[in-house]
Amino acid sequence: MKNAFDSRKAAEFRKLSEQYIELDSIKKQQFRAAVRQASMDWKAFPIVEGGDHRQFLLSYAQERLWFLWNLLP
């Protein structure tokens, strides 16, 4: 039963993360304040793909990490 609860909670956090990226800056501040007030852990929220699909250059450190991760899959 715990796994069902965990997967439901993970889906809820994912949905909140997806909604968060669509908010304007003022609403994001209000959302972060509500999360702090509810004593929720930011680490529980997954990183989701944003709506902006432009390509950006990686920093040298990011390129190095990408190379190393692909070197030893």
Backbone as a ProteinNet text record, in pm:
[ID]
protein_1_A
[PRIMARY]
MKNAFDSRKAAEFRKLSEQYIELDSIKKQQFRAAVRQASMDWKAFPIVEGGDHRQFLLSYAQERLWFLWNLLP
[TERTIARY]
82.4	0	86.8	206	294.8	339	365.9	409.6	302.4	176.7	67.3	60.3	80.2	80.1	196.6	315.1	433.4	417.1	361.4	344.9	239.4	136	33.8	93.8	175.9	242	339.5	413.4	507.6	433.7	320	240.4	187.6	150.2	100.5	211.4	332.2	444.8	482.8	474.6	505.8	405.5	278.3	175.1	198.4	232.9	261.7	382.3	484.2	602.8	569.4	485.3	445.3	362.8	279.7	201.2	290.8	390.7	480.8	555	603.4	683.3	601.5	470.3	384.3	344.3	377.6	338	426.5	372.3	454.6	537	628.2	722.6	654.5	550	480	412.2	345.7	278.6	380.6	499	604	650	664.2	701.9	596.4	470.2	361.3	362	388	393.1	506.4	625.1	739	711.2	645	609.6	512.9	417.6	321.1	390.2	487.5	562.2	641.4	707.4	782.6	689.7	574.9	480.1	425	409.4	358.6	469	591.4	708	730.9	706.2	731.3	877.3	931.8	1071.1	1080.7	1160.3	1176.5	1234.7	1312	1375.6	1273.4	1153	1048.4	990.4	1010.2	955.7	1050.5	999.7	1086.6	1116.7	1224	1256.5	1184.4	1101	1022.5	1064.5	1033	1066.2	981.4	1045.2	974.2	908.7	829.2	759.7	848.5	964.1	1055.9	1148.2	1134.8	1211.9	1328	1373.7	1491.3	1613.8	1712.3	1835.5	1936	2001.5	2101.8	2234	2342.6	2474	2500.7	2572.7	2612.1	2738.8	2754.7	2880.9	2987	3113.4	3219.4	3204	3164.3	3144.9	3030.5	2921.6	2809.5	2849.1	2927.3	2974.6	3060	3145.5	3232.7	3149.6	3051.4	2965	2890	2837.3	2765.6	2857.8	2981.3	3077.8	3106.1	3130.8	3162.8	3045	2924	2806.5	2787	2818	2803.4	2920.6	3032.9	3149.3	3125.3	3062.6	3033.6	2883.9	2807.9	2660.9	2615
-119.3	0	125.7	113.4	228.8	270.4	172.8	205.9	281.9	245.3	315.9	459.6	477.3	612.2	693.5	631.8	701.2	740.8	652.4	685.1	794	791.8	896.3	1031.4	1029.6	1151.6	1203.7	1113.4	1153.8	1216.4	1159.5	1214.8	1353.4	1369.9	1500.1	1605.7	1568	1661.2	1695	1597.8	1624	1723.6	1704	1794.9	1936.8	1948.9	2080.4	2144.8	2064.4	2116.9	2165.9	2091	2131.2	2259.8	2274.1	2396.6	2514.6	2488.1	2593.6	2659.4	2580.3	2638.5	2728.7	2716.6	2800.4	2932	2948.1	3067.6	3186.9	3307.7	3427.9	3445.9	3541	3554.4	3585.1	3664.3	3696.6	3572.4	3497.4	3374.5	3271.1	3268.1	3175.7	3210.4	3340	3382.1	3339.1	3356	3315.6	3164	3090.1	2944.3	2900.2	2960.5	2924.4	2957.2	3069.8	3106.3	3004.2	2958.8	2858.7	2726	2689.2	2565	2574.7	2689.1	2707.6	2704.5	2769.7	2775.8	2637	2553.2	2417.9	2321.4	2373.3	2292	2175.6	2199.6	2096.7	2105.6	1992.6	1985.3	2006.1	2104.8	2130.4	2009.8	1926.3	1810.2	1707.5	1714.3	1619.7	1652.9	1776	1817	1775.5	1707.8	1667.7	1785.9	1773.4	1872.9	1830.2	1917.5	1884.8	1974	1928.4	2003.8	2129.7	2239.8	2366.2	2385.1	2487.3	2515.6	2580.9	2631.4	2699.1	2595	2572.8	2467.2	2522.4	2641.5	2695.1	2616.5	2611.1	2541.9	2642.5	2604.5	2688.6	2613.9	2687.3	2625.9	2579.9	2469.4	2420.1	2491.5	2501.6	2553.5	2444.8	2481	2381.6	2269.5	2303.8	2201.8	2107.4	2161.9	2078.1	1988.7	2042.7	1961.2	1846.1	1874.1	1770.6	1662.6	1703.4	1605.3	1521.2	1586.3	1513.6	1411	1450.3	1359.2	1241.3	1269.1	1161.8	1067	1120	1034.8	945.1	995.5	914.9	820.6	849	762.6	631.9	640.7	522.4	514.3	462.7	460.2	365.5
0	0	0	60.7	65.8	-74.6	-163.4	-299.1	-375.4	-356.4	-423.8	-374	-243.3	-186.2	-241.1	-247.2	-297.3	-443.2	-525.3	-667.1	-686	-603.5	-609.6	-569.5	-465.2	-417.9	-523.6	-587.2	-692.2	-809.6	-846.4	-956.5	-919.9	-794	-747.7	-752.9	-707.7	-711.9	-855.8	-945.3	-1086.3	-1145.4	-1112.9	-1163.5	-1111.1	-982.9	-925.6	-993.7	-1022.6	-1090.2	-1229.8	-1300.3	-1435.1	-1432	-1330.9	-1317.9	-1279.7	-1196.8	-1150.2	-1266.3	-1361.6	-1470	-1560.9	-1556.3	-1640.1	-1572.2	-1443.6	-1369.1	-1403.4	-1385.1	-1399.7	-1271.5	-1271	-1159.7	-1026.1	-1025.7	-900.5	-844.1	-930.4	-885.7	-838.5	-901.4	-857.4	-716.4	-687.2	-552.2	-450.9	-485.8	-396.6	-376.4	-481.9	-473.7	-381.2	-398.7	-313.7	-167.5	-142.4	-4.8	54.4	-26	21.9	51	-31.2	-8.2	121.3	143.2	268.3	389.1	377	488.1	520.4	419.2	440.4	483.2	499.3	538	442.2	315.7	214.9	171.9	130.4	88.8	-62	-105.1	-248.8	-320.3	-249.9	-312.4	-358.3	-305.5	-344.4	-481.7	-527.3	-656.3	-768.4	-870	-981.3	-1072.6	-1146.8	-1248.8	-1375.7	-1426.2	-1545.4	-1661.3	-1779.6	-1899.7	-1905.9	-1937.1	-1946.5	-2081.4	-2091.1	-2214.9	-2319.5	-2278.5	-2369.7	-2432.2	-2561.1	-2627.1	-2709.3	-2675.5	-2744.2	-2700.3	-2786.5	-2752.3	-2697.9	-2590.7	-2528.5	-2527.8	-2535.3	-2527.7	-2385.3	-2374.1	-2243.3	-2198.4	-2068.4	-2016.5	-2035.1	-2019.7	-2034.9	-1932.6	-1812.3	-1709	-1746.5	-1801.5	-1843.5	-1960.3	-2054.7	-2167	-2116.4	-2020.1	-1964.2	-1895.3	-1816	-1750.5	-1852.5	-1956.6	-2060.9	-2124.2	-2155.3	-2215.9	-2123.7	-1997.1	-1902.3	-1882.2	-1875.5	-1859.2	-1980.9	-2099	-2220.1	-2241.2	-2178.4	-2188.2	-2114	-1998.3	-1916.1	-1888.5	-1984.3	-1964.6	-1857.1
[MASK]
+++++++++++++++++++++++++++++++++++++++++++++++++++++++++++++++++++++++++

